[in-house]
């Protein structure tokens, strides 16, 4: 992604630089400027917008986003700089010399209002019927600047057909304001490059290659574009009406599984500051809505660790003991559907490096319609499975035609955190007021290892807690089971752990330095894959990749807005909740032990578990059960 320091000085500022040459002694130091009669010192190169933020001076923005590179296209953030003829965009104006800035003069206020009027003139639809009503940045700006009419007219007929081709993302370019946040997200943040501005002048719009439907291009369904869109031009494909119909059908047994990341973020939809988990309250709310059973996705996160960890140990044995050169190492995690789509599109020749384990969502769907149906004596044809996920790509994943190992569609519907909050409000429930309750049996409460799947590095940390103990017979040698090298928001983290005094069955790993990599965001996934192509991962054993920045807690279905600070607070909520749980290792989950003793009796990676819980690829790269 482009760094914010890489700012080209606008032509309009060059005259200022000529009149007042830069004092080179200030480069790398600070510059004293004046903002609304207040003198402040800021680091050389700081934008006017950042300088104002640091001094609690509000400047409105639309195209600007803390996750993205600078664009300066919407012009809402204009300010007046003494000595310059025209207004300047504060987001892209670097402070390089002493200047005087005015942020709310008559000229500035009129310009901002006219910009809002012009945006509204090209913005189709009415706010009251819009799903972003109440959480739309354009709507908020119109209110802030007293815009209560359409000074330059208003579009009465839609210009573009709404693209509903994708199972994950719906595009309505009639509501687009050309801020290009989605373009920068797709190109710079995720390095997928599906979206781009097409045509020029009045005909400019954001589109795909040859303006094809989203389902027909290389979109990975991550939904990161939705999280950064300031209006309703992008939204997730919402199945809540179908879910309500199922809940209201007395013949249907409707169960829901909830992932850890939505539980750590859904409070934001009800006005709670980021950083609070509502697991127990959500369980109660879901039962009041009408779900027959509420299950914890962390159960199959634990199941994923057992299957994926066993698979890794088998690969290592084949490579170390049997000297099988066909074994693909490092093994890559496979629980992020956006990452799966990314590698399918861009690196299909490396699909054999993926673990064959399904995601926890899909494992649970298969288990519910087989094991649970049998235990509960319910016809699986009457079971509707819903998955509450932080991720738009989960909608695509559950609709993949091969995800039917139970004999039925394993997961019927994927719901985002935002959509679940909407259903809760629709039922007249205020989530923070709900009493707490536990998950339902026969899966009950899962381990803390499954819970930390929600943060980047969580899968790796959970796997190491189990694999290390299976191999050595001892807990991982980290205080309170915290493997700090897996945690944090660095784009790519690389570390290792030495295996010593191994138990007899794993003595072939004695002295091995188990090396691993953690990466989040597909821009970083691309860097890891380029390392693999160059042969730089030949001594690495295990790689975790999550498609979204920050991991699942930064997923495309999470509450809006998002930023690195918000994602850090969500991670903190997950880690704090995890440390209070009685069981924190996947292999110690009593429900996991029960399912292997009574259903998956041939053990992890056995014949039945492979049928229900794993996938594989043909030589042509087709993803099949």
Secondary structure as UniProt FT lines:
FT   TURN            4..5
FT   HELIX           11..19
FT   HELIX           24..26
FT   TURN            27..28
FT   STRAND          30..35
FT   TURN            36..37
FT   STRAND          38..43
FT   TURN            44..45
FT   HELIX           48..54
FT   TURN            55..56
FT   TURN            66..67
FT   TURN            76..77
FT   STRAND          78..81
FT   TURN            82..83
FT   STRAND          88..89
FT   TURN            90..91
FT   STRAND          100..102
FT   HELIX           106..121
FT   HELIX           127..129
FT   TURN            131..134
FT   HELIX           137..144
FT   TURN            145..146
FT   TURN            151..152
FT   STRAND          169..171
FT   HELIX           173..175
FT   HELIX           181..184
FT   HELIX           185..189
FT   STRAND          196..198
FT   HELIX           201..203
FT   STRAND          205..207
FT   HELIX           209..211
FT   HELIX           214..216
FT   TURN            217..218
FT   HELIX           224..228
FT   STRAND          234..236
FT   HELIX           240..248
FT   TURN            250..251
FT   STRAND          253..258
FT   HELIX           260..265
FT   HELIX           266..270
FT   HELIX           279..289
FT   STRAND          293..296
FT   HELIX           298..320
FT   TURN            325..326
FT   STRAND          331..332
FT   HELIX           337..346
FT   HELIX           348..353
FT   HELIX           360..367
FT   HELIX           368..372
FT   HELIX           373..376
FT   HELIX           380..382
FT   STRAND          383..388
FT   HELIX           393..398
FT   TURN            401..402
FT   TURN            405..406
FT   STRAND          413..415
FT   HELIX           417..426
FT   TURN            427..428
FT   HELIX           431..433
FT   TURN            441..443
FT   HELIX           448..451
FT   HELIX           452..454
FT   TURN            456..457
FT   HELIX           458..472
FT   HELIX           479..481
FT   HELIX           484..486
FT   STRAND          492..498
FT   HELIX           504..509
FT   TURN            510..511
FT   STRAND          513..520
FT   HELIX           522..533
FT   TURN            534..539
FT   STRAND          542..546
FT   TURN            549..550
FT   HELIX           552..554
FT   TURN            556..557
FT   HELIX           564..579
FT   HELIX           586..588
FT   HELIX           590..598
FT   TURN            601..602
FT   TURN            604..605
FT   HELIX           607..613
FT   STRAND          616..617
FT   TURN            619..620
FT   STRAND          623..624
//
